[in-house]
Amino acid sequence: MPTCIQPASSSIGGFGKADDNVRILLMASVRNEFGDSSVFSRLGVTSLGQHYVLVTRKKVFGGYTTHMITANMRNRPFISEPFKVSIGSQSAEESRDLISRLTAALSRPGMFSFDDAPAGCQFPVGKEWIQLDEVPVDVHNHQDKYLEKGDEIFCEVNVSGVKFYHTGIYAGDGMVYHFVCDAQESESLAEALSVFSGASAHVVYDTWFEYVYALVEVSDVPPRVFRASHPLICRSGDQIVKYAENLQRELETYDIRRCNCQHFTSECTSGVAFSYDMTSNFKYFACSVLKPTSTVVNAMTRSNRDRSSFASSSTSS
């Protein structure tokens, strides 16, 4: 049977019944996922209050690997799939050392970015590791009821029959940071093509409705909105919003395939610029050959003009 190494007393002093239940579920997940291949594990809580367990797993042909499982009570399911955090194969002692160093790093205020993890450690970044939870439609009337400061939000958009997500960072009080192209004065072919590569752009601080309808027309049916999350929360809401503010001064060029709104929000939340949509070969190809009609140009470079506010008549799901 695997040996459970308890976290330091300072990490567990404030545990209540709910915390005990999370720990039980995490260890149950270790048993279900790893069985007898789990050599030892360590439970802990990050400086941001997220519960996790680190597991050393024995490989079939020798050596060991280190894995992590996290809990996020806002997600469904709230226990993550296990993900590998070690690089390559390790000895048992190397795995224990990595777990000790990573536990110490996770307990420090501020933590770290995915692209600046402790030595010998890596965190997965990819579409399969991003969880999208749909937010009730009533979010269009009451943002703070369903969202928290620093949430990475995905708004569903259809451009010329291709579904995309326009993403933003929720700043609280119905305000959102999002990355959009500057308004185009002409609809020439050259300017249309610039929308997809090299267009001037800025991170803007907008009201909820300006964000939601940045790339779609106002209608009686509001677009679907999702909250995105990574298995490991590495930045607080305040830190994420601060990153968005800083990028306002840095991002000036838009490339739908290499520097779009999703790259912006991912960098804010994880420290790694990643596009959820551009991992799709079909969407990448569509963005390469999509006919730059005036409709597409207007959608991708919509300026901040007055729009009628939308009051959803739908009930919360």
N, C-alpha and C positions, 0 to 999 in steps of 0.2 A: 504494500500500500504506500502511496506517496506521503511524504512528511510535510505537514503544514507548518511553515515558519511564520509565527505571529508578527505583526508589525510592532514597532516601538510603542511603549505605553503611552507616549504623548499623542500617538495617532488614534488610539482607541479609547482614550479617557472619556470622550464625550459621546460614545456610541449609545444609541437608544434602541428600542425595539425595532424600529424601521431599519436601522443600520444593520442590526443582527440578521434581519430577514434578507437583506441584500447580500450580506456575506455568505449566508447559507445558499442562496441561489447561485452565487459566483462559484462556490466550491462544488455545487451540484453540476454546474456546467463543466468544470474541470474534469470531474469523473466521467461525465457523458462524452466529452470530446476526446479525452486522452486516455482514460482507463489506466491500465497498468504501465503505460509508457510514461506517465507523469512520475518523475523522481522526487521533486519537491516543489512547493509553491509558497508564495508570500502574498498575503492580503495587505492592502493599503488604501489610503485616501489621499488624493492629490491636494495641493494647496488651494485648488479651486473647488474642493469638496466632492470630487468624483471618486467613487469606489472602483477598485480594480483588483485583479489578481495577476501575478507574474508566475509563470510555470516553466520549469525545466523539463524538457521532454527528451527521453532516450530514443535515438534513431535506431532503426532496425539493423543497419550495417555498421553501427558504432558511432560514437560521438553524441553530442547533445545540441539542442536548439532551445532558445528561449522565446516564449509566447506570452501574449497578454490578452486578457478579457476584461472589458469595462462594463460599467452600468451607467445608464442615463435614464432617469425616471421620466423624462419628457418624451422619450421615444417609445414606439411600439413595434417590435418587442424591445424591452429596455436593457436586456443583456446582449452584448455584442457577440458576433462570431469571433473566435480566437484569431489573432493575427500575429505573425512572426515579427519579433523586434530585434533578434540577433542577426548578425551578418555572418553567413557561412556556418560551418560546424565548429563546435566548441568542446573543450573538456568540461567535466563536471565543475571543476574549480573555477574555470573561466565564466561559466554560466552563473554560478553563485556570486562571483565578483560583479558581473554585469547587473544582476538583480539588485545588489546592494547599491551600486552607483546610480542606477536608474531610480530606485526608491528615494534616494537622497535628492536627486534632481527634481522629481515629481513633488517633493514636499516643500521646495523653495518657492517663495512668492515670485510671480512673473513667469516661472517655468521656462519654456523654450519654444522655438519654432520647429516645425517638422524638418526644415532644411538645416537645422543646427542642433541636432540631437546629441546626447552624450556619446563619447567615443565608443565604437563597436556596436552602436544601436541605430536602428532605422525604423521609420514609421511609414506604413503604406499610404500612398496617395493615388487614388484612381476612382473611376466611376463606381466600381463594385463596392467601395468602402464609404461612399457617400449615401446617407440615408435621407430620402425625401418623405416627409410626413405632411400630408395635405392638411391645411388649416381650414377650419370651418368658414363658410362663406360670410358669416357675420363679421369676419375680420375687416371687411370693407367699411363697416360702421364703427367697430371698436377694436382698433389695432392693439392697444395695450392690454386688452383682455386675453389675447391669444399669443402675443409676441413679447419677447424680452429684449432689452437693449443689447445690441451686438449680434442679434440673430441674422443668419444668412438666409435670405428669402428668395425664392424662385417664383416668378410670375409667368404663367404659360402664355406663349405667343405663337401665332401662325403667320408665316410670311410666305406668300406664293405657294400655299399648300404644304409647307414644311414646318413642323412643330419645333419651336425653340423655347428656351427659358431666358427671360430677362431677369437678371439677379441684382440684388441690392443688399445693403447693410442697414438693418433697422436701428435707428438712433434714439427711439423713444418719442413719446408725444406725437405720434403720427408723422414723423419725419424719417426720410430714407436717403442714404448716400448711394448713388449709382453712377455708372460710367457710360456716357453716351457721346455720339458724334456731335460736333457743332452743326448748326443749321447750315444747309447748302443754299446759296443764292441762285444757283443754276442747276438745271437737270440735264446737263450735257453727258455724253457717254463717259468722258474722262472723269468727271466728278462722281458719276454713278459708280464707276469702278473703284474710285478712291475710298468709297464706303467700306469696301472689303479689304483694303490694304493701304495704310498710310494716311487716313483721314485725320484731320485735326479733331480733337475730342477733349473732354474734361470730366472730372468727377464732380457731379452736382449734388447739392443738398436740397431735396425737394419734399413737398408734401406727399402724403400717401397716394393721392389721386394722380399727381403728376408722375410719380414713379409707375404706378399700375398701368396708366394709360400712355406711357411714353412711346410704346411701339404698337399700340392697338387703338382703335376708335372706341369712344365711349358708347356703350350699348346697354340694353336692359338686362343682359346676361353678363355679369362680371367675370373676369378671367379667374381661373383657378390659381391658388397661391399655395406654395409648399414651403416648409421650413427645412433647411438642409443641416445635417450634422455629421461630423466625423466621429469615429469610435472614441478617440481621445480628445478631450477638450483641453487645448494648450494655452488658450488666452481667455481672459475675463471679458465680459461685455464691454466694460469701459476701455480695455486695451484694444479690442477690435475696432471700436468707434474711433479711438485715437489713431490707429493705423489708417482708417479711411480718411480722416482729416489730413494726415500727413501726405497721403497719395494724391490729394487734391492739388498739391504743389508740384507733383512729379509726373503724373500721367498726362500726356498731351497728344498722343498719337494712337489712333484706333486701328486695329487689324482684327477682323472678325474671326480669323483662324488662329492668331497668335497673341493678341492682346485685346480681348473683349471684356464685357462686363463680368463674365464668370471668372476670368483670370484675376480681375480686380478683387472680387469678393473672397475668392479662395486665398489670395495672398493676405487679405485682412485677417481671416479666421485661422489659417494654418501656417502662414509664412511661405507657402508654395503657390505660385501662380499656376492654376490648373483649370481647364475648361471641361465641364461635364458634357456639353454637347459635342465638342470637337473630337471626342474619343470615338464618335460614330463615323465610320468611313463614309456612310451615305450623306450625312450632314456636311462633312468636310468637303466632299465632292460637290454637293449642292451649292455650297458657298463659293466654290471655285468656278462654277459654270452658270449659276443662277442669272437669268437675263435681267440686267439692271434697268427695269422699267421704272417709270415715274412713281408707280405705286410702291415699289421696293425702296426707292430712294427716299420717298417721303416717310416711309415707315422707319427706316434705319437712321434717319437724321432728323427726326421730328424735333422741332424747337419747343421751348417752354411757352406755349400760348395758352390762353384761357380755355378751359374745358368745363362743361357743365358737370357739377358734382353728382355723384351717383349714390343714391340711397337704396341699398339692397332690400328688396321685398321678400327675399328668401329667408328662411329660418336657419338658425345654427344647426349644423349637422351633428 
